Amino acid sequence: MVSSQVPPSELKAPGIVAYNIHVVHYCRILVSIIAGAACGIIGFTGFKGFIFFLLSWVGTMLSFYIRVGWKAESYFVSQWTLITHDLFQGTLSFILFWTLFNNIVHIY
């Protein structure tokens, strides 16, 4: 008798996975806003600011991996969800608050 194994991605409840992605989205955008404000207040410009963003992004990603015990497949469809989810929205939020706080603190 051949036993067919069901892939782990099919065993996850879609509502729970959607909730997990929603939590990641909320945290990522919030961290991007806070990092952008901090970067603008500190006065980073150019590549220093983007390196600050990348460090905040990697820090957030590592905190999620530590939280799930390095087993992202148990809570998400794939590991790439924790790495790339909301990268574009996070980058735009970071740039918006970076320029806003940089202008408020250092120009006006």
Secondary structure per residue as TSV (DSSP state, phi and psi in degrees):
chain	resnum	aa	ss	phi	psi
A	1	M	-	360.0	131.5
A	2	V	-	-93.0	124.0
A	3	S	-	-97.0	123.3
A	4	S	-	-96.1	128.8
A	5	Q	-	-93.0	137.6
A	6	V	-	-84.9	130.7
A	7	P	-	-60.2	144.7
A	8	P	G	-59.5	-27.6
A	9	S	G	-66.8	-23.1
A	10	E	G	-86.8	-10.0
A	11	L	S	-91.2	-4.9
A	12	K	S	-87.4	141.7
A	13	A	-	-76.6	126.1
A	14	P	H	-59.8	-34.5
A	15	G	H	-65.7	-38.4
A	16	I	H	-71.6	-41.1
A	17	V	H	-64.0	-40.8
A	18	A	H	-63.4	-39.6
A	19	Y	H	-64.5	-42.3
A	20	N	H	-61.7	-41.9
A	21	I	H	-65.8	-36.8
A	22	H	H	-63.1	-41.0
A	23	V	H	-65.0	-42.8
A	24	V	H	-61.3	-42.8
A	25	H	H	-60.1	-48.2
A	26	Y	H	-61.4	-46.8
A	27	C	H	-66.6	-41.6
A	28	R	H	-63.4	-44.7
A	29	I	H	-67.2	-41.4
A	30	L	H	-62.8	-44.5
A	31	V	H	-65.7	-36.8
A	32	S	H	-64.6	-40.3
A	33	I	H	-66.2	-45.6
A	34	I	H	-65.2	-42.2
A	35	A	H	-65.7	-38.9
A	36	G	H	-64.7	-42.1
A	37	A	H	-64.6	-43.9
A	38	A	H	-64.1	-41.5
A	39	C	H	-64.3	-39.7
A	40	G	H	-69.1	-39.4
A	41	I	H	-68.2	-40.9
A	42	I	H	-66.0	-33.7
A	43	G	T	99.2	20.6
A	44	F	-	-67.4	139.7
A	45	T	-	-133.1	159.1
A	46	G	T	65.7	-136.6
A	47	F	H	-68.6	-26.5
A	48	K	H	-60.7	-38.6
A	49	G	H	-66.6	-41.8
A	50	F	H	-70.4	-32.9
A	51	I	H	-66.2	-38.2
A	52	F	H	-60.0	-42.2
A	53	F	H	-64.2	-45.8
A	54	L	H	-62.6	-38.7
A	55	L	H	-65.2	-39.4
A	56	S	H	-68.0	-37.1
A	57	W	H	-65.7	-45.6
A	58	V	H	-66.8	-39.0
A	59	G	H	-61.9	-41.4
A	60	T	H	-65.4	-42.4
A	61	M	H	-62.6	-44.0
A	62	L	H	-65.5	-36.6
A	63	S	H	-65.5	-36.4
A	64	F	H	-67.2	-42.1
A	65	Y	H	-62.9	-41.0
A	66	I	H	-64.6	-39.4
A	67	R	H	-63.1	-38.7
A	68	V	T	-91.3	7.1
A	69	G	T	70.9	32.9
A	70	W	T	62.1	18.6
A	71	K	-	-122.2	72.3
A	72	A	G	-66.7	-26.9
A	73	E	G	-64.4	-21.0
A	74	S	G	-73.4	-23.4
A	75	Y	T	-117.2	-16.7
A	76	F	S	-132.1	169.8
A	77	V	S	-69.5	-39.9
A	78	S	-	-148.5	168.1
A	79	Q	T	-69.2	-27.1
A	80	W	H	-65.2	-17.5
A	81	T	H	-62.5	-41.7
A	82	L	H	-74.7	-22.8
A	83	I	H	-88.2	-46.1
A	84	T	H	-113.3	-4.4
A	85	H	T	-64.8	129.0
A	86	D	T	64.4	27.4
A	87	L	H	-64.2	-42.6
A	88	F	H	-67.2	-47.3
A	89	Q	H	-65.0	-39.0
A	90	G	H	-65.2	-40.5
A	91	T	H	-64.6	-44.0
A	92	L	H	-65.8	-40.1
A	93	S	H	-64.0	-41.6
A	94	F	H	-60.9	-48.3
A	95	I	H	-63.7	-40.6
A	96	L	H	-59.7	-50.7
A	97	F	H	-76.1	-27.4
A	98	W	H	-62.8	-51.1
A	99	T	H	-69.1	-37.5
A	100	L	H	-60.7	-53.1
A	101	F	H	-72.4	-30.2
A	102	N	H	-64.9	-41.7
A	103	N	I	-68.8	-40.9
A	104	I	I	-65.3	-44.9
A	105	V	I	-82.0	-43.3
A	106	H	I	-102.9	-16.1
A	107	I	I	-106.0	-45.0
A	108	Y	-	-89.0	360.0
